[in-house]
Amino acid sequence: MRRSQLIDVDECALFVQTAKRNYGKAVIGFRVRDVGPYKEYEKLTLILAVSSNGFIHVRLADDAGTTTEIFKGFLTTLIDRLEGMEQREEWVGPKVFIWDNLAAHKSDVISNLLLIKNRLSVPRAPYWPVDGPIEYVFHLLEQQVRLRLYRIHTMDDLSRNIHEVITEFTPQTIENCFIHCGYLTN
């Protein structure tokens, strides 16, 4: 299978609490107790789809997790967007989704949607994230968000910074993640 045919899909949670500065607030020998401007239980769920040509599809919301219905909505908008691109001949060839073994990915609802839309999915090996290019994209996202920690004080700040980082990803950056995972044939 060619690298250009693959669209890697996965989800992650991002917490505002990770922006807490536990160290470096005062000189050595003094203790500072500083309450952050956020609640520890707040999080954003990011569902992300990437392709080696730089294509990115994003859903960022304050959901508790990824349910079958949420994933179906994400996948429906992703497939509709792909169909529009294929009709304009921006993207030639059949696309194959790769994702992990989350229950929402393996549900009958998702299987039926893929069947109706004439799409294929290939599951990655369970508990083996090194084969997933998107795992490296998530790592790059985390690195860039951590560099912006001092700008993040609210959920809106976190959301805005995540979107900014994602828009800064170049097609070459994402393609390198696919190549790193061994998808060499374009």
N, C-alpha and C positions, 0 to 999 in steps of 0.2 A: 504494500500500500504506500502510496506517495505521501510525503509530508504535507503537501498542499491540500490533500483531501481531508485531513484530520482537524477536528475541532475538539479541544480538551475542555471539559466542563467540570467544575467542582465548586464547593462552597466553604466558607470559613466564617468564624465569628471574630469581631473586633470589639474590644472593650475600651471604654474611656479610662477605666481604672489603671490600665497599663501605662497611662501618661503620668502617673504619680511619681514625683521626684522624691525618693526616699533618702537620697544621699546628695551631698554637695550644696546644701542650703546655708550652711554656716561654716565658720572656720573650725579646725580641729579643736576638740575640747569643749565645744558648746553644743547643746542639743536644741533643736528646733522642732516643735510639734506644729505642723501646718495642716489644716483640714483642706482637702481639695474641693474645688467647686463642682463636684460631680458625685453621682451615686455609684456605688460599686457594682450594682446589679444591672446597670444599663449596658446594652451591647447592640451592635449592628450585625446583621447577617448579610454577607456578601456572596452572591452567586455570580460566578464569572465564567465566561466562555472565551477562549482564545484560539487563534489559528496562526500558523507559521507565517502567513502573509501580513500579520499585524492586525487582523480583524479582532475586535473586542466587543463583547456584549455583556452588559452589567445590570445587575439588580441589587440595590443596596436598600435595606429596610430594617426597622427595629423589630423584626420577628424573633420569636423564641427559638426558632430553628427552621429547617427546610422540610416542609410537609410535602406530600404528593401533590396537593392542589397548588401550592406555591411553585413547586418545580414544574408542574404542567403549564402554569401561566408563563413562567420564564421561558420554557422550551417552545411554547406556541409563538411568543413574540420573536424568539430567535429564529425559528423556522420561517416565519413570515418575512423577516428581514432578509434571510438568505434567499428566499424565493424571489424577492424583489431584485436582489443583486444578480441572481442567475438569469432573470428575464432581460436585464440590461446587459448581459454578457460580461459583467465585471469579474465574474468568478465562474470559471468553466470546470465541469466535472462533478461527480457525486461527492457529497460531503458525508463523513462518518464521524459520529460523536464517540469520544472515549471518556469514560468516567469511572469512578470507584463503585463500590458495592453498597452504597447507602440504600436503605429500604425504599426511599422515594424514587430512586433511579430504576429499581427493579420491579416496580408495581405494574399491575395489569393496565392501569390507566395510561402510563407512559408507553408501555409496549404497544397499546392500541393506537396512540397518537402517532408513534413512529411508523406503524403499519399504514395508517391512513395517509400520512404525508410522504410515504415511500422513502423513508430514511432508515439508516442503519446505525446501530450502536455496538461498540465493542467494550466490554468491561476490562478495566485494568486488574491486575492481580491484587487480591485482597492483602492489606497490610504491607504493601510494597510501593510506597509513594515515590521512590526514585525513578520510576518509569513514567511519571506524570509531569509533563512540561509545566502544567499549571501550578504544581507545587513550588517550582522555582520562581514563577511569576508572583505567587503569594509571598515568597521569601523576599523578593525585590520590593514588593509593596510594603511589607513590614519594615524593611530597612529604611525606606524613604519616609514612612510615617513616623518612625522613631526619630529621624532627624528633625522632624517638625514638632516634637513634643511640647516645646514651650509655646506653641501657637494654639494648642488643643486644650480647651477648658470646658467645653460643652459637647453634647452629642452633635449639634450642628457644626461645630468646629471639626470634629472627627469626620463627619460625613463629607464636608467640603474638602478637607485635606485628602481623603481617600480618592475622591473624584479627580482632584488636581494631579495626584500621583499617577493615577491610571491614564489620564490624558497625556501625560508626559512620556509614557512608554512608547518607544519607537518600534516599527516593524522588525528592525534588526535585533533589538533586544529580545523580543518574543521568539523570533526565529532561532536565536541562539539557545534559548531554553529547549526547543524541540531538538536541535542538533545535539545538545548536551545529553539528552535522554536516548540518543541513538537513532533518531529518525533522520536518516541521512539523504535518502532519495527524495528529491523535490519533484 
